Amino acid sequence: MASSPPWVFPEHDARAAATARARQDTLTKPRGSLGALEDLAVELASIQGGPPASRPAAAVVFAADHPVTRHGVSAYPAEVTAAMMTNFVRGGAAASVLCRHLGVELRIVDVGVAHPYNPIDLGGAGARLRRDPVAGDPIGDLRVEDALSEAVYERALRAGAAEIDALPGDTRVVLLGDMGIGNTTAAAAITALLLGLAPEDAVGAGTGVEGAALARKIEVVRDALRRVQDGDPHRVVRAVGGKEIAALVGAAARAIERRMAVLVDGFIVSAAMLALVRMDARARRGMLFAHRSAERGHARILSALTARPLLDLGMRLGEATAALAALPLLDAACALHTGMATFAGASVPDRAQPGRP
Amino acid sequence: MASSPPWVFPEHDARAAATARARQDTLTKPRGSLGALEDLAVELASIQGGPPASRPAAAVVFAADHPVTRHGVSAYPAEVTAAMMTNFVRGGAAASVLCRHLGVELRIVDVGVAHPYNPIDLGGAGARLRRDPVAGDPIGDLRVEDALSEAVYERALRAGAAEIDALPGDTRVVLLGDMGIGNTTAAAAITALLLGLAPEDAVGAGTGVEGAALARKIEVVRDALRRVQDGDPHRVVRAVGGKEIAALVGAAARAIERRMAVLVDGFIVSAAMLALVRMDARARRGMLFAHRSAERGHARILSALTARPLLDLGMRLGEATAALAALPLLDAACALHTGMATFAGASVPDRAQPGRP
């Protein structure tokens, strides 16, 4: 089925990219002087297979809990994941605020939040919330056992794909995000396994651990690496990931299959994207990277994926907030691409004439 | 008078900054996890002396020509400056497109465009254009003589201040930009004189010169430095600057006096800001830097001003376009500051309780 591997990723659209580049070179500015904003327009054209568009855009945040938090790897209690679900829906979370501000629909998908919460929906003021059936499936403590069984992993992949299929069909850009206390531990373990890193090179502060808690987090990841010792990306996500990370893999794959550009948030989403690219390298072409996270492992992933993120603002919140901070750059790139005059149209002289000094 | 030095710059508002920081620390996110977006809110509060606001914002672009182009220092003919005036007003220039897209009024001020152009105003579709009387004043070739007399320099400073005073009084952020074929040569000369650099460390490609033209540009700056040999910032802007650069100094000074945040564009505006800070170091507090330009001299200015720009996108167009690309980050910072829930208000547990592992 389309929501599980093998995925059928579209080819890079060389013709749409060439058309976009040719247009960029006629606009009233020195060639290349808009830097990454020119490249973004061309990349979007290549991904989308037509004129670049940043809208409609949708933000999809997958949320889940991690039994590994029992080892004290996070600065926050696991109850925060549940409390944030209500905060998303009520419109008080950072992602809710940015989505409202930018006119982007926010969809929160509970794929495994452990504690009860009030799923009160105030008419879409903050976010649309869906609890996927996979949320009720069991999850293990990645330190001592596989986080996900094969069946649960498959269901989480499909939960991600289903959310993409539920988006309006004309969606052009999907911003992916995560919520889950403990998930920087999972992402660090994925990163270390897939890139062959020592735990201390993949583990960072997450929501803000330091000292003894940081040392514990490194030890937890070390135990997980010893236990798994496998580089197969499916096995890695199953063994040390989580439901929201598997859902992110499934969502990104489905979005890329459908020629939606995937705007990648921070460390957690990037770890999922690294796994997806290891599953099928052609997926890389559908991804745009929003931000260089302050998380230690993130730089290693970006380097492995030869990604040059749009922003470097020291953010480390997740929730798609870095992707949301970067979306206006895609908007600007598309507005410029569409709206600027050409040298010929505006009667602006292009380049010095031959014979000028 | 207020539009000329000595300026009366407001103090950093420590109380407004502390209030903003305290609010940031109550919002439903780990402290500091929004990175520069938190700092931006605090800095805006400090500059503006109250709750941070990114709007109303106005973009002001000063345009002028430079006789130094006769030495072939630019890839484009000087006629482009005039042609771009029409393009701004008609709405086809990059700055026009971004202003329309972002809901920011664009004001173009001709302070010395040499060639005739059609100042047709299509009802504000693109920009509001004003030709300041200083536009008719003489300007010299900075290679062999002072660009501006003392009187013209004073008038250009005042032209900049007057434009700020013509903005709606509730304007909170001013985006400053430039247009002028040849003005990267002037900016490089200012940078080299004020920072004691060799010409080759201050001169870059500008609109796209390379090879022999780049060598000529370096020689022109070398001649200017030999001629001037002075570090007084007023004298430097007079001797090797231009009317739009002097106007940028005057505009920024007036905006900062009025507690408007100045969002600095790229190399040209930064050279003007360097001069202003050398005139009065207190001006630095009112500036936010949008972008690290691809221009060689820009990195040196940013370092001298200990500025960490918001973006690094390889842009080198001017026209306030980099400031316009960065404005949505100020918008996002303010939206988050105002709109996010607090831990207490959203009943989200803050930090692990004592006794947790």
Interface residues (C-beta under 8 A of the other chain):
Chain A: L27 T28 K29 P30 R31 G32 S33 L34 G35 A36 L37 R70 H71 G72 S74 A75 Y76 P77 E79 V80 A83 M84 T86 N87 R90 G91 G92 A93 A94 V97 L98 R100 H101 T207 G208 R216 A294 L310 L311 D312 L313 G314 M315 R316 L317 T321 L324 A325 P328 L329 D331 A332 A335 L336 G339 M340 A341 G345 A346 S347 V348 P349 D350 R351 A352 Q353 R356 P357
Chain B: L27 T28 K29 P30 R31 G32 S33 L34 G35 A36 L37 R70 H71 G72 S74 A75 Y76 P77 E79 V80 A83 M84 T86 N87 R90 G91 G92 A93 A94 V97 L98 R100 H101 T207 G208 R216 A294 L310 L311 D312 L313 G314 M315 R316 L317 T321 L324 A325 P328 L329 D331 A332 A335 L336 G339 M340 A341 G345 A346 S347 V348 P349 D350 R351 A352 Q353 R356 P357
